[in-house]
Amino acid sequence: MAGMFISFSAPPARAQSHTPTKEETQVARELFEKALLDERGKDYAAALEKLEKAVALYETPGLRFHLAFCEEKLGHLAAALADYDRAKRNAEIEGKKDVLAEVQGPLASLSKRVPRIVIRIQNAPKGDALTLTLDERPLQAAVVGTDLPVDPGRHRITARATGFAVESEVVDASEGATQAVNLTMHSSAVAPAGPATTPPAATGAATETPPPSVGGTASGTAAPAARKGKSSGATPWLLAGGGVVLAGGGVAALLIAGNQASSAKDQCATVPRWAVCDASSERSTIRALDGLAIGAFVGAAALFTTAIVTGGHNEESIVVSVAPQGISLTGVFQ
């Protein structure tokens, strides 16, 4: 094989992609001769680089054969198999018996070594909407369901289509083995079903299911978080007792203010109409008592509300009404 000499005569039966010029033919010859030296020195990467440039200028069965040989040595088995086969077909067309004699053995041996994968796709879109890639290199849709030669090693097969989620699978190809790659296309509007996951509860912390929101807004604002746990012990009762004391004080202040108002009225009734009734001190006292009563009612309301909340009752059902005439608290105890 290494001593095979390439013929640069124009192939009569095979059409070239372009007719090489005299200069291109000479460059291809020089590249080939240098590639042969690299092959003998087992520098297959350098030889492959020169052969690829030579084939781009002027392809012959011999050049293609040496290209496949270097690819095989570098482990590019799938590419080598394709180039050996192309060299064989071109040699048959051009009557190159020397190339045909050399290519039979490597082609038969490599055909058994090259790994293959079989791609199968379920729910594939119709027409040309499907796009396949092997290691991000495009594949023809026609390879689906066929034995696709690949190099040994790890490969990623990816399927894409408009309106579908991207599907991919990674396989490890080994020499002489054929592996199936099964992909199922899912509409991008429907995610593949999977096991539901529940976040783990905090260790050592009591959890409570939040109550459903009532009268939620159209904007979907989340309801306030539920309170964690309920207070226990005497605290709610002490707060309620304080509220009772303040409420009682407010009532007492109102009663005293009422008595003062009645006394001032009676006092002014005894004064002649032409005289001025001076009850300014009584009025000041009445105002002070009224203010004291209102403050007591407000404080009582606050204490009652706090007692209900800390006692674990529903603050949303509490109604508190405060007025100079009295205080009203309504609560629903759970």
C-alpha positions in Angstrom: 0.0 0.0 0.0 2.7 2.5 0.9 4.4 1.9 -2.4 1.3 2.5 -4.5 1.8 5.3 -7.0 -1.0 7.6 -7.9 -1.9 8.3 -11.4 -2.8 11.9 -12.3 -4.3 11.1 -15.6 -7.8 12.6 -16.0 -10.5 10.1 -15.1 -12.5 9.4 -18.2 -15.7 8.0 -16.6 -16.1 10.0 -13.4 -17.1 13.7 -13.3 -15.0 16.0 -11.2 -16.5 18.8 -9.1 -14.3 21.0 -11.2 -11.6 20.5 -13.8 -8.3 21.0 -12.1 -5.8 23.4 -13.6 -2.3 22.4 -14.3 -1.1 24.3 -11.3 -3.7 22.6 -9.0 -2.6 19.2 -10.4 1.0 19.9 -9.6 0.2 21.1 -6.0 -1.9 18.0 -5.4 1.0 15.8 -6.6 3.4 17.6 -4.2 1.0 17.3 -1.3 0.6 13.6 -2.0 4.3 12.9 -2.1 4.8 14.8 1.2 1.9 12.9 2.8 3.5 9.6 1.8 6.6 10.6 3.7 4.5 11.4 6.8 2.7 8.1 6.5 6.1 6.2 6.5 7.1 8.2 9.6 3.7 7.3 11.2 2.8 11.0 11.5 -0.8 10.3 10.4 -2.2 13.6 11.5 0.2 15.6 9.3 -0.4 13.2 6.4 -4.2 13.5 6.8 -4.0 17.3 6.7 -2.0 17.2 3.4 -4.2 14.6 1.8 -7.4 16.6 2.6 -5.9 19.6 0.8 -4.9 17.4 -2.1 -8.3 15.8 -2.5 -9.9 19.2 -2.4 -7.9 20.2 -5.5 -8.1 16.9 -7.4 -9.7 13.7 -6.2 -8.4 10.3 -7.3 -9.1 6.8 -6.0 -5.5 6.6 -4.7 -5.7 9.9 -2.8 -9.1 8.9 -1.3 -7.6 5.5 -0.3 -4.6 7.1 1.6 -7.0 9.5 3.2 -9.1 6.6 4.6 -5.9 4.8 5.7 -4.8 7.9 7.8 -8.3 8.3 9.3 -8.3 4.6 10.4 -4.9 5.0 12.1 -6.2 8.1 14.0 -9.3 6.2 15.2 -11.8 8.0 12.9 -13.3 4.7 12.0 -16.7 5.9 10.6 -15.0 8.5 8.3 -12.4 5.9 7.2 -15.1 3.4 6.3 -16.9 5.9 4.2 -13.7 7.0 2.4 -12.6 3.4 1.8 -16.0 2.7 0.3 -15.7 5.9 -1.9 -12.2 4.9 -3.0 -13.6 1.5 -4.0 -16.5 2.9 -6.0 -14.3 5.4 -7.8 -11.7 2.8 -8.6 -14.4 0.6 -10.1 -15.6 3.5 -12.3 -12.1 4.4 -13.4 -10.8 0.9 -13.8 -8.0 1.3 -11.2 -7.2 -2.3 -10.4 -4.3 -1.5 -8.1 -6.6 0.5 -5.8 -9.3 -2.2 -5.9 -6.8 -4.8 -4.9 -5.6 -2.7 -1.9 -9.0 -1.5 -0.6 -10.7 -4.9 -0.3 -9.0 -6.0 2.9 -9.2 -2.8 4.9 -12.8 -2.3 3.9 -13.9 -5.8 5.0 -12.0 -5.5 8.3 -13.2 -2.1 9.1 -16.8 -3.0 8.4 -16.7 -5.4 11.3 -15.0 -3.0 13.7 -17.0 0.2 13.2 -19.6 0.8 16.0 -23.1 1.6 14.8 -26.2 3.2 16.3 -29.8 2.8 15.3 -31.9 6.0 15.9 -35.6 5.5 16.4 -38.0 8.4 17.0 -41.6 8.2 18.3 -44.1 10.9 17.7 -41.9 12.5 15.1 -43.3 15.5 13.3 -44.3 15.0 9.7 -42.4 16.4 6.7 -39.0 18.1 7.1 -39.7 19.7 10.5 -37.3 17.3 12.3 -33.7 18.2 12.7 -31.1 15.7 13.9 -27.6 16.2 15.1 -24.8 13.8 16.1 -22.4 15.6 18.5 -23.9 18.9 17.2 -23.1 17.9 13.6 -26.2 17.7 11.3 -27.6 14.4 10.3 -29.9 13.6 7.4 -33.4 12.5 8.6 -33.0 9.5 6.3 -30.6 7.9 8.8 -33.5 7.2 11.2 -34.0 3.5 11.5 -30.8 2.6 9.7 -27.4 1.4 11.0 -25.4 4.6 11.4 -21.6 4.1 11.6 -19.9 6.2 14.3 -16.5 6.4 15.9 -15.8 4.5 19.2 -16.5 6.7 22.2 -19.3 8.8 23.7 -21.8 10.5 21.4 -24.9 12.7 21.9 -27.8 12.4 19.6 -30.3 15.3 19.6 -33.7 15.8 17.9 -35.3 19.2 17.5 -38.5 20.3 15.9 -40.6 23.5 16.0 -43.4 23.1 18.7 -41.6 20.2 20.4 -39.2 20.0 23.3 -35.6 19.2 22.5 -34.8 15.5 23.1 -31.4 14.0 23.3 -29.6 10.9 24.5 -25.9 10.0 25.2 -24.5 6.6 24.2 -21.1 5.0 24.6 -20.2 3.3 21.3 -17.7 0.4 21.3 -16.1 -1.4 18.4 -18.2 -4.0 16.7 -21.4 -3.1 18.7 -24.7 -1.8 17.5 -26.8 0.3 20.0 -30.4 1.6 19.8 -31.2 5.2 20.5 -34.9 5.7 21.2 -36.2 9.3 21.4 -39.8 10.4 22.0 -40.8 13.8 20.9 -43.0 15.8 23.3 -45.1 18.9 22.4 -43.5 21.9 24.1 -46.9 22.8 25.5 -47.0 19.5 27.5 -44.0 18.6 29.6 -43.2 14.8 30.0 -44.8 13.3 33.1 -42.5 12.8 36.0 -42.7 12.0 39.7 -44.0 14.9 41.7 -41.5 16.2 44.3 -42.4 17.7 47.6 -40.0 20.0 49.4 -38.8 18.5 52.7 -40.3 20.0 55.9 -37.9 22.0 58.2 -36.4 19.7 60.8 -38.0 20.1 64.3 -40.4 22.8 63.2 -44.2 22.4 63.5 -45.9 23.1 60.2 -49.5 24.3 59.7 -51.6 24.3 56.5 -52.4 27.9 55.6 -56.1 28.6 55.4 -57.7 29.2 52.0 -57.8 32.8 50.9 -61.2 34.5 51.2 -62.2 37.3 48.9 -58.9 37.3 47.0 -58.2 40.0 44.6 -58.3 39.6 40.8 -54.6 40.3 40.6 -53.9 37.0 42.4 -52.0 38.6 45.4 -51.1 35.8 47.8 -52.9 35.8 51.1 -50.9 36.5 54.3 -49.0 33.5 55.7 -50.7 31.6 58.5 -49.5 32.1 62.0 -47.1 29.5 63.3 -48.5 27.9 66.3 -50.8 29.4 69.1 -49.9 31.0 72.4 -50.8 29.1 75.5 -50.9 29.9 79.2 -52.1 32.9 81.2 -51.0 35.6 78.8 -54.3 36.0 76.9 -56.2 36.0 80.1 -54.0 38.7 81.7 -54.4 40.8 78.5 -58.1 40.3 78.6 -58.2 41.2 82.3 -56.3 44.4 81.7 -58.8 45.2 78.9 -61.7 44.8 81.4 -60.0 47.1 83.9 -59.4 49.8 81.3 -62.9 49.4 80.0 -64.3 49.7 83.5 -62.2 52.8 84.1 -63.5 54.3 80.9 -67.1 53.7 82.0 -66.4 55.2 85.4 -64.9 58.3 83.8 -68.0 58.7 81.7 -70.2 58.4 84.7 -68.2 61.0 86.7 -68.2 63.3 83.6 -72.0 62.9 83.4 -72.4 63.8 87.1 -70.2 66.9 86.7 -72.3 68.0 83.7 -75.5 67.6 85.7 -74.1 69.6 88.6 -72.9 72.4 86.3 -76.4 72.5 84.8 -78.1 72.7 88.1 -75.7 75.4 89.3 -76.3 77.6 86.3 -80.1 77.1 86.7 -80.0 79.1 90.0 -78.1 82.0 88.4 -80.4 84.9 87.2 -80.7 85.2 83.5 -79.0 88.6 83.4 -76.0 87.2 85.2 -73.2 85.2 83.7 -72.9 81.6 84.9 -69.2 80.8 85.2 -68.8 76.9 85.0 -65.4 76.9 83.2 -63.8 74.7 85.8 -66.6 72.1 85.5 -66.3 72.1 81.7 -62.5 71.5 81.9 -63.1 68.6 84.3 -65.7 67.1 82.0 -63.4 67.4 79.0 -60.6 65.7 80.9 -62.9 62.9 82.0 -64.2 62.4 78.5 -60.6 62.2 77.1 -59.7 59.7 79.9 -62.7 57.6 79.0 -61.9 57.5 75.3 -58.2 56.6 76.0 -59.3 53.8 78.4 -61.7 52.4 75.7 -58.9 52.5 73.1 -56.5 50.8 75.4 -59.1 48.2 76.3 -59.7 47.5 72.6 -56.0 47.0 72.0 -55.7 44.6 74.9 -58.7 42.6 73.9 -57.5 42.3 70.3 -54.0 41.2 71.4 -55.6 38.7 73.8 -57.7 37.2 71.0 -54.8 37.1 68.5 -52.2 35.6 71.0 -54.9 33.1 72.1 -55.0 31.7 68.6 -58.4 33.1 67.5 -59.2 34.3 64.1 -58.4 38.0 64.0 -60.3 38.4 60.7 -63.6 37.7 62.7 -62.9 40.4 65.3 -64.9 43.6 65.2 -64.0 46.4 67.6 -66.1 49.5 68.0 -65.0 52.4 70.2 -67.2 55.5 71.0 -67.6 57.9 73.8 -70.7 56.1 74.8 -68.9 52.7 75.3 -66.9 49.9 73.7 -68.0 46.9 71.7 -65.8 43.8 70.9 -67.1 40.9 68.9 -64.8 37.8 68.5 -65.3 34.2 67.4 -63.4 31.8 69.7 -62.2 28.6 68.1 
